[in-house]
């Protein structure tokens, strides 16, 4: 069904409604209109890394982990699976008369905000700190989730528009100040790509203000969205964000005034309660019935495009419930978990050999934690495999596995009646009795996530620093001091300063929140069934670098992210090791694509990511550091050489001036190709050689 046809049907249906009926349809929990045959519909559903909060679904790695795959093709397959499961659940549950929250087909995902500050708790929901990576991955997700059928499989939503990335504690009253250059260069590109290229069906506004205007009623943002970019879908507020207009931002004096500001600005759907006052605003003459009609038509256009109304239905109506968490999707989740893990250090300890490594001690609060597998905005998996369970299953019959929790994740003791550090002696005993130690530390959704103040499931918020909790640092210190061959498996959704492990552990593997079956993937990587191949989508700073970064509340990009950071990171953006020995042998390029020849001189095959970075050598408006402009995931068998072509982002040859205008670059660029960014550590450890070429107009 074309948008024009869907809009025509929506206009006809809405034209038969009373003002009160139309007003009710602007709420996220839209009631039925029985006389017109319109069923109730709840617009609120989540699909960040699997259908969330609505019962059983396949649990994929958290979004930041999927970003680390640098694999838009695989992400598209994941999004397709999520859309299939959303349809399967909707088909089955709606037939039972269940039209509850989290059971619809309007998925409030993906989150393409820029992870600009490592303290932000919700950064785990994003595709990292780079606008090109976020745009490319977000586009793949939206296209696959929505499908290419006659109807939309599931409607995606680009959020949170825009210039939104903490602090969580201030989000309801905060005014983010951003320059025109930073908006155009950093904060807008992913949203533009999702709207203009992926044709995302919905856009969600952010809680905060942007340069004085609430994002859910910003003239600047709405002109950009519907004017310059030509967005035709519907706009939804973040949850209870419109209430913030009068309660926290104080830009209006009443709920009715907030209705007027939001509705006239173009916010069609209210997640929250303020649009319960639409009729009062109408009666007070603050809005017109035409304002209500305009938004109602947009919303019903989406419902027609989904095939939820009318006689035709959807080609997806027959997807059976058996598609939920099916074997194909579970295998996809395991593949994604393997590709997402990033090997940060390896002195030769990995891969382990279960037949020869003797007794293995698995220690740490995340070793046997289901919560550490899933991140936030998750569904319920039919099965979970923790890191401990994955190791035990893979090594069964080959070696002895000992286990100690070591410490609580965030508290100073595991048992309330015990003394502090009540599991530390046990952990040391396990380590002493082991030939090899696997230390599994990190965070979970209770320690980094979303401010839990609007009916959400999470109440953790931002990190105060980049350190592991004190009791985990003590545990790591005691274990590393024993001098046993030790692997640190880090489970977190953001940058953590693990300098101690970088100095003293034999290997460091970043597993993120790898999904419900992530323990299998981690074990397969540790014991060499697969080679790690993930790359960092964010910079890992040292904790001491927080004093070098701008304040958390400062949205300037100065000295932020790999594009502007002047210091030396603990691990750079794009970094990640493998069990292969891969390097670039030849490079040629023009303004459209690069041709890169690569070889694996190692004894093991591996996945890898060819990364392209570019620097404008003369423009004063260019970022000071080379920026990502292309990537291509590949596989290389032992000894294999192959040539790949990777497209170069057209924006790589442009710059943004202080007025926010995108202009042609200087005409002199240097293009780098390798298995990481043009960083000293990457060149030394990830590949023996990366190459660069000059490109000129």
N, C-alpha and C positions, 0 to 999 in steps of 0.2 A: 504494500500500500504506500503510495506517495504521501509526502507530508501535506501536499495541497489537498489531496482527497481526505486525509485524516482531519485536517483543519476544517474542511467543508462539513464533514459529519459532526465535528465538535460544535461548530457554530450552530448547526441545526438543532442539536440536542440541547445546548445551553440556552438557545432561544426559547425553548419550551419551559424553562425553569423560572421560578419566582426569584426575586432578589435574595430572599432568605435561603433558598435552596442553593443558589450559586455561592453565597457567602460560606455556607457549610463545607463546600468542596475545596475551599482554600486552606483547610486544616489538614495536617498530616494524617489524622484519623478521620478521613472523609466518611460521613454517614451514607447509608443507602437512601435512594430516592425511589421508593417502591412503585409509585404511580408511573414512573418513566422507565422502570425496569433496570435502574442503575444500582448495582450491588455496592455494598460498603467496600472501601478500599483503604488500606493503611500503607502510606507511601514510604514508611521508614523501614529500610532493610540495609544490611551491611554485607560487603563482600571483599574485604581488604585482602585476605589471603585464603579465601574459602567462604562459603555462605556462613554468616556469623549469627550467633545468638538465637537461632531458630531451630535448634535440635541438631540431629546428626548431619554431618557433612564431612567431606574430605578436608583435612587440615594441611595446607601447604605452608612452606616457610613464611615467616613474617615478611612484609613488603621490603624492608631494608635488605633482608637476605636474598630475596628474589632479584633485587637490584644488583647484588654482588655477582649474580650469574652472568651479567653482561650478555644476556641472551634473549633478545626480543622475540625470536621465534618460539622458544620454549615458554616464555611468559604468555604469548598468544595462545598456545595450547592449554596452558593453565587457566587463563581467563575463559576460554571456550568451555572447559570442564566445569568451571564455576557457574557459567550461564546455564549449562545443561542441568546441573544439580538444582539451581534456583527454579528452573522450569519444572523439573521433576517434583520438587517439593510443593510448588504452587499448584500444579495440576492435582496432586493427590489431596492436599489439605483443603483446597477450595471446594473440591467435590464433597468434602465432609462438612462444609459450611464454616470452615475456619478461615477468617480473614483478619487475623490478629497481626499485631506488630511483628516485624521480622519474617513475615510469611509472604510478602509481596514480590514484585518483579522490578521495582525501582531501587537499584542498589547504590547506596551512597558511597561509592568508591570509583576511582582511586584518589588517594591523597597525593597531590603533586606539589605541595608546598616545598620550599627549599630548606633543607636541613642545614641552616646557616650557623647554628651555635650548638656545640656538642652537649650542652646541658639540657637541651629541650627534650622533655619526656616523650613527646609524640613523634620525635624524629624517626623512631622505628617504623612508623606507618608510611614513610615516604620512600622515594627512590634515591635519596641521598642529596648531596650538596651541589650537584652540577645541573644547570638548566638543560643542556643538550641531552644528557642521559635521562633526566626526568621526562623530557618531552618525548623522546623516542620510546621509552618503556611504557609511559602512560598511553601513548597512541596505540601501541600494540595491544595493551590491556583493553582499552575501550573498544577498538574495532572487533576484537574477538568476543568480548562479552556481549556486545550488541548484535553480532552476527551480520551476515549479508543476505538474509532471507527476505521474503515479502513483508514480514513483520519483524519487529525488534525482538531478539531472544530475551534479553534483559537490559534494562536501561541503565547506563553508566552515569556517574555524576562526578564532575571535576571539582575537587574541594581543596582548600577553603579559600575562596577568591576574596582577596589576595593579600600578599605581604603579611603572612601569618606564620609565626613560628616561635611563639612563646613571648614572655614567660607565662606559663599556665595560670599561676596564681593571680595574674593581673588581666587576664584575657577579657573579662567582662567590662573593664573600664579603660583599658590601655589604648593610647593613641600612638600607632606606629608611624614614625616619620621616615619617609623614603624619598630619595631624590628621583627626578625623572630618569636619570641615567640608570640607577640601580633597578628601578621598576622595569624599564625596557630591556635591560641587559640580563637581569637575574630573575626577577620575580614573576614576569609575565610570560616568558617563552613557552613554558610547559602548558599553561592555560591556553595560549593562542593555538598551539599545535593540537590540543584536544578538541578545541572548538572548530578550527578551520580545516584541519586535516582528518581527524577521527570522527567529526560530527557527533560529539558527545551530546546526549539528549538532555542532560541537566547540569547546572552549575550551582554549587552551594556557596553562600557567602560566609565570611569569617566573623568571629565575635568582635574583634577589635575595631577601632577606628583606623583609618588611613589618612594621614595628613588632615585630621579634624573631622572627617566624615565617617559615620558607621559603614562598615563594608557591605552590610546588607541593604544599604540605601545610599550608596555613594554615586554621585553624579559622574565623577571621573571613571569609576569602574563600570557603571552601566553604559556610559557612552562608548567606552572601549569595547565592551562585550557585544552589545546589540548594534552599535553604530559601526565602528571600525571593523569588527570581526564578523558581523552579520549573524550572530547567534539567534537561532529560531526556536530553541527548546524552552524549557521552563527553569525558573530560578527559585531555589529554596533557601530559606534561612537556616543557619546552624541552630541547634536546638535551644530555644529560649533566648536567642540573640536579639530578637525584636523587643522583648521585655527589657533588655539592657538599655535600649534607647532612653527610656524614662527613669529607670531605676539606678543605672550606673553611669552611662555616658552623659546623662542629663542634657541631651540635645532636644528632648521633647518633655512636655509636662504631664502627660497622661497616656494611658493605653490607647485611647482613641487617636491622639496625636501621633503616636508611634505607628498605628495602623495607616494613617494618612501618609506619613513619610515613606514607609516601606512599600505600600501598595502603589502609590503614584510613581515611586522610583523604579518599579518593575519587579519587586519581590512577589512572586506568584503564590508560593506555598510557605506556610508557617509551620516549622517544627517547633512546637511550643504551644502557648495558650493565648497569645495576644490577639490572634485573628478571631477569637471568640467575641471580640468587640467590633467586628466589621459592621454589623448592623447598627450598632450605636453610633459609629462614625458616620454611617450613611444618614441616619436620622438627624444628626447634628449638622449635616451639610458639609462635612469635612472631606468626604469623597463622593464620587458619583457612582451610579449603577454601572456606567460604562467602565469604570476602573475595575469593578468586580468582574464584569463580563470578560474583559480582556484577559485577566489571569485565569479565569475558569476555562476559557477556550484553549489556552495554552496547555493546561493540565489535561483536559479531555483529549486534546490532540495526541498527547503522549499515550493515554490509555487506548486510543484507537490504534496507534502505531504498534502497540504491544499486542493487539488483537484481543483485548480484554472486553471490548464492547462490539455490538453489531452481530450480524449473522455469519460473517466469514470466519471468525475465530483466527487461530494461528497455526502455522505448520508445526509448531512446537507443542501443540496440545496433547499429542500422544506420547511424549517422552515419559516413560514409566518410572515409578518410584525406585525401581531396581537400579537406575543409573546413579543413585546417591551412594557415594563411597564405594563404587564398583572397583573391580581389580585394576582396570585400565587407569582410573584416576589415582588409585593408591600407588601404582607404579610410577605415575607421573610425579606424585609428591615426593617419592623417594629419589627420583632423578633430580628434581629441583633441589632437594636438600643436599645431595652430593655436589652439585654444581655451585651451590651458594657458599659452602664452607671455604674459608680463606686461610691458607697456610702462611703464617706470619714469620715463623722461624723454623729452621730444621738444620741441625748440625750433623745430620746423618742418622739420627736416632729413628726417624720414621722412614719407611713403614716398618712397623713391628712385625715380627714373625712369631705367631702364637706357639709354634712348635719348639722354638729355641729361646724365647725371652724369659722363661722361668715363671715364677709367681708374679702375678700382676696385682698391684694394689690400686684400687679405684677409690679416690678420696674426694670429698667435697659436697657442699650442700646442693649443688645442681646435678650431681651424678645420678641420682635416682628420683629426680623431680619431674613430674608431668608438667607442672606449671611453666618450668623453664623451656619446655618444648614449643610453647604455643604463642607467646607474645600476647598483645591485646587484640580486641575485636576478633574473637575466634568462635568457631562453632564447637560442637561436641563430636569428637572422633569416635569411631567404633572400636578403635584399638590404639593404645599408646605404647611406644617402646622408648624407654629412657636410655641414656647413654650407658648406664650400668647394665641394663638388660641387653642392649645391643652387643656389648662386649662379651657378656656371659654366653649369649647365644652363639656368637661367632667363634668363640674359643672353646666351646664345650668339648670335653674329651681331649683337649690339647694342652691345657695348663690350668693352674689353680688361680682363681680370682678371689681376692680379699676385698672387703668394702668397709669404709667408715664414712659417716656423714661429715665428720670433721668439725663442723660448727653449724650454727643456724645461718640462714641466708643474711639476715639483717639484725638479729638480736644477739645479745652477748652469751646466750646459753640456749640449748635445745629444750631442756626440761625446766619448767618454771621453778621447781624446788631445789634445783641443783645450783652449784656455784658457777660463776662465769667460766667460760671455755670448757664446758663439761665434756666435750667430745675431742678435745685436743690431744690428750694423752693416748686415746684409742687410735687417733689418726697417726700419731708418731709410731705407735706400736705396729700398725699395719704397714706403714712405709718401711720400717726397719725389717719387717718380715718379708718384704717384697724385693724382687730383682728389678722390677720396672714399676714406676708410679705414673698413674694417669690422674691428674689433679683437675677436677671439674668445678670451676668457680664462675661467678658472674652475678647477674641480676635476674629479675623476672618482672611481670606486669605489676606487682605490688611495689616495686621500687623505681620504676620509670614508666610513665604513661600519661594519661589524661587527668586533668583536674576533675575530681568526681563530684560535681556540684549541680548537675542538670539531669539526674536520673540515669547517668551512665554507670557502667559496672566498675569503673576504675577510680581510684582516689589517690594515686601516687604522685603524679605531677613530675616536676623537673628534678634533675640531679643538682646537688650543691657543688660538686666537684667531679673530677674524672677518676677518682680512686675507687677501688673495691672497698666494701665495708671493712671496718677496722678488724673484725674478727677473721675475715677471709684473708686479709693481708698478713695477720699473725700466723694463720694456718699455712699459708704459702711460704712464709719465712722459715717456719720450723721444718717443713718438708724439704725445701730446697737446701737447707743447711746440712741435711744428711748426705748430700752428694750422690744420691741414687739417680740413675737415668730417669728423667721426669718430663712428661708431656703436660703442658697446660692446655686444657680445653676450655675456652672462654665462651660462655653463653650470655649474650647481651644484645641490645638493639642499638648500641651507640658506642662512641669512642670511650675506651677505658685505658688508663695508664697502667700498663703491665710491664713497666721497665725492669722490675725485679726478675720477671720470667724471661724477658729478652736477654738479660745478662747471665742468668744462671740455669734456666731450664734448657733441656735439649731440644725442645720443639714447642711451638705455640700454634694451636689450631683454633681459629675463630669460627664457632658454629652458629652464631646469631641465635634466633629462636627458630629451630629448623623444621617445625611442624611435628605432628603427633608421632610420626614414624622416624623422626630425626635421629633417634638413638641408633637405628640400623645404619643410617648413612654415615654417622660419625665413626662407628666401628669399622665399616667397610673402608673408610679413608685411613684410619689409624693402622689397620692391618694390611693395607695395600691391595685390597680387592679393586679399588678405584684410586685414581690420583686426584688430589685436590686441584681445583682450577678456578676458584672464585677470586674476585678482585675487589678491593675496597671501594665502595661508592662514596665514602666520606674520608676525611683526613683524621688520623688518629694522633691527637696532640698529647704531649706530656702535660701532666697536671699543672706544672709550673708555667705553662704557656697561657693559662687563663688570664694571667696578669698582662699578657701581651695583646690579647684579643680585645675588641671593643666591649663595652658593657653589654650584658645580655639584652638590655632594653634598647640598645643602639642598633638600628637596622642598616646602618652603613656597611658596605661590603669591604671597607678598608681593613686590610690585614685579616680578612675572613676567607675561609675555604682555600682550597689549593690554588685557585686562580689569583688570589691576592695575598696569601700568607707569606710573610718575609722570613719566618723562622724555619728551623729544621724540625719536621714532625717526627714522632716516634715511628709511625708508618705512613707513607704518603698515599694520597688518593690514587686508585688504579693499581695498587700493589698487591701481589699475591704470588706465592711460590707454587711449584708443582713437583712431582717426582721425575719429570722429564728434564732434559737439558736442551732447552729451545732457544734459538736466537734467529735474528734476521740476517739474511745474506744479501738481499737486493731490495732496492726501493726505487720506484719511479712514480711520478704523480703529475696530474694536471689539476685544473680547478674543480673537476667533478669527482675524481676518484683516484685512489692510490692502488698501485700494484705492488704487492709485498711478497717476497719469497722468504720462506721460513724453513728451518730445519731442526729436527730433534736428534741430537747426538747422544741422547741418553739411552739406557738399556730398557726403559719402560715407556709405554705409550701414555699419552695424557691428553686431556682437554686443555685448551689454552684460549686466550683472547688476544688477538692482534689489536693494539690500541693506537690510534692516530691522535697526535696533538699538534697544534699550530700556534705560532707566535707571529704577530705583526711586528716587524722589526723597526718601524719608524713612527707609527701613529701615536700621538700623545694620549689618545682615548682608548687604546688597547689595554687589556689587563696586563700586568707586568710579567706574569708567568704563562707558559704555554697552556692552551686550553684544549680539552677533549673535543674532537671534531669528527670522529668516526671510530667504529669498532666492529670486529667480526669474530664471533666464536668459531673455533676450529677444533679438530682432533688431529693428533699426530702420533702415528705408531713409532716404535723405536727405530731410529735411523731414517725416518721418512723426511723428505723435502717436498714442499708443495708451494704453489703460488696462488695467492688469494687476491681478490679485488674487494676493496671496501669503499663505499661512497663517502664523500666528504661533505659535511654540513655546509650548505651554501652561505649560511650566516657566518661561517668561519672567516670569510673574506670581507666582512663588514666590521664596523666599529660603531659604538653609540656615544654621541657627544653629550655634553653636560645638559643640554636641553632635551635629552631623551630621543634624539633623532638618530635613526640607523643610517649610516653613511658608508660608501665604499671605503675600504681600508687603504693603506698607504701604497699598495702595489708591490711590496716586498715582504714575503712571508717565509718562515722556515717550518717545514713539516717534519715531524718526528714519527717514526714507527717502531714499535717494540712490544713487549709484553707487560708494560707498565708505562708510567709517565717518564719524561726525561729528567729523572731524579737520580742522584748518585747511587743510592742504595738499590734502586730498581735496576740500574745498569749493571751493578756489580753482582747482584744476587739472582734476579729474575731471569736475565739473559746475559750471555757474555757480551753481546753487542746489540745495540739499537742503532738505527741509521736515521739520517736526516737528509733532506733535500731542500733546495731553495726553489720557491715559486715566485714568479714575477708576472706582472701584467704585460 
